[in-house]
Amino acid sequence: MIPSAYSPEAARGLWVFLEQEGGQLEGVALELLGKGRELAQARGVPLTGLLLGQGVEGAARQAIAHGADHVLVAEDPLLAPYTTDAYANVATQIVLDRKPETLLLGATPNGRDLAGRLAVRLRTGLTADCTGLAWEGDTGLLLGEVSGFGGGVMASIKCARHRPQMATVRPGIFPLPSPDPERAGRIELVPVSLEAGEIRTEILERVRHEGVDITRAKVLVAGGRGVKGDFGPLTEFARLLGGEVGASRIACDLGWIGRDRQIGQTGFVTRPKLVVVCGISGATQFTVGIKAAGLIVAINSDPEAPIFEEADLCVVDDLFPILEALIAELKRGMP
């Protein structure tokens, strides 16, 4: 077995990679700070944020307010946009110098890209796309919960002999922590040695996706195979409730709705106050995306649909007449 870059005995502390865009922390970084705060307190260790970029002083203060005890800041013009070469080179050196025991990253395109590079360079393991994190009681090792085989298997994965213990976590898994602007913490600038010649990536164009973020929706109306391609009533119902439309994987695979609306294991994990599930059978790979909802209402014509085991309110009927009646009632109550 190939040894890791440093031993468990030399490792100390819990780190969170603070992904940012334009000097503002991404939502998943804030979510990881909240969960990291909980994990750090349970182990009695400090929570450290690793922040790379240019002009990110505000993001460092934001991290302190959201739970970090210590923020390591590496600034350089070459770190202003995310590039694999620059971020992997700088992050690897900082990790080797400071030797954290645990490093958490968001399972975003950039987070996944960086995590894989770091794991190879540090010769350690990586638990990807976690839906839960906890300490193992007898060993204190990090347990990363992941699902597989279409959601039919849940596994807890640990990294016993290599450090750092690394995991990526999907956005929306953990709630956003409440900020405390008065919270005390330490911001430390870390020297950076980067040369333009080291960067093999050339950014030709940056295109920001302007689609909806269903992980932030307070109300969701989700449709699946049972909507038969007609998302019109769901869209109208969601609009009247001040919410957004979501979908199961099959609805997205059939091209009925965009991938930015997909809920579940291969889509997004959501935390709405209310979700109305229409024509979705309720397989585990979908329900993992709505388990944290405050209230689950399910409409399905099949009384044996698994979704009814998860729902708080169950309606066994054709979804279209039910939605038509609900829409009419909402409109009657509008001024």
C-alpha angles and dihedrals in degrees: 000000000000111000119234121249090264136012130256088246091061095047124100136172143009119274133192122199105229106216112199140179121203092347094307122109116245117242093250091056090056091047090052091049089056094050091039090055089055093047094045093052091050090055097037093237132126121260112233126193122209110210124182126181143073124288093007101141091116091052090052091054089046089055092052091050090052097051113288118133094194132017122199108206122197112185128185134139088242088061094053093097118035112257125168096230098049097042095043093049095049097039092048092054094047092049092049091049097046101029105211118200094219133022123190125193135177117257091236124128091266094039093051091046093051096041093056092049093048094048091055095045093046092043093230139123128269126205104203132207097004120191094191140021130199142148118255107243102226100034105028089228120148114257115205114197115215134168128223145173092047093313093306094116129048116195134185110215126196135183105221105175108022132074142249098034101223131197137166118213126203118242115261096029096108128038121253112260120234110252122239108202090192095055114124123230143142126256115199125189112220119206113247126206110193130152124198088232090064092062111085094172120094117194109216099175139354116217118185116207110235097192125127121281103223091181088075097046116118092200126034132184107196127194134193141169090319094068088067092216096307109118093159098100091043091052092049092047092049091049092053091049092048090244143114136254121249133180146200121251094257091057090053093043089054090053095243092128139005126277091243086073097053116122125198144036095336094032132037133322110225136195106198124162088229132019123182109200114203124191096342117132093212108237116178093255088063101037093055084071096057105031092107094054116123094224128012119200116186127197115188135144092219110082089199095055111134090227089077089066089062099037127097092202121030128198117187104199146087105301098220099064089044093052091044090055094046092049091050091050093049091049092050089055093052119100 
